[in-house]
Amino acid sequence: MTAPPAAFVKRRLDAPPGFFEVEAAGLRWLAVPGGVPVAPPLEFTATSMTTPHLDTVPPTGAAADEFGRLLAVTHAAGARWYGVPPDGWDTDGFIGTIELPHSLRPLDTWGAFYANLRLRPYLRTAYDVGTIDGAHLKVFERLCHKLEAGAYDDPAERPSRLHGDLWSGNVVWCADGVHLIDPAAHGGHRETDLAMLALFGMPQVERVLRAYDEAHPLADGWRERVDLHRLHPLLTHVVMFGAAYVPRALAVAHHY
């Protein structure tokens, strides 16, 4: 297949079934009027996806401010429930190279969703292969029980439309503003996307966060919950890359 001019083709010859299809569904779902632009899927196959080529420029403060405001609009488009997959997809998705569980029935509380679909699946995998042991698992399970009991739920928050893997590498700074790529899109808590932004470092992140908070004010204490929302990506790294990420993940679980 010949790519259109000025296009970018991402290939993965060993892609599991649905890998690029769910990514395309996520990009379409995130293409909210007035929200952050995405790199739209032009076409996809079982082993590749084509999007427009994005010419990058250095990040600026003005672009960061605009990104924060637009991300608030994307999130506010909402989702039917926590864990819901993007429209047009009805099974699990992927984050990086591993599976991302979705919920096909309504989940009313974020804590139950986060414990059962964002922490325990990866804890189970890490335990089964010996990356974490029983003592580690007890620490994480204590936090899961607190989450299920509603310790971090906020009834005022409704499920948001999340990118789901919003680290700096998936934020592309262009002349006409930020564009998003490579989502793991689902319904979740908006603090999760914001926490992910700076997990591995992102330029101008404080301006992004300030502009977002001005456009869609965050609940009191949100900065104290940042690491809680980062525990899921840390556990995915435990599964993908091994024990080097265990101490940081344990420190987060102990804290909460």
Secondary structure, DSSP 8 states (H G I E B T S, - for coil): ----TTEEEEE-TT--TTHHHHHHHHHHHH--TTS--B----EE-SSEEEEE---B----HHHHHHHHHHHHHHHHT--SSTT---TT--S-EEETTEEE---SS----HHHHIIIIIIHHHHHHHHHTTSS-HHHHHHHHHHHHHHHTTTT--TT---EEE-S---GGGEEEETTEEEE-S---EEE-HHHHHHHHTTT--TTHHHHHHHHHHHS---TTGGGGHHHHHHHHHHHHHHHH-GGGHHHHHHHHHH-
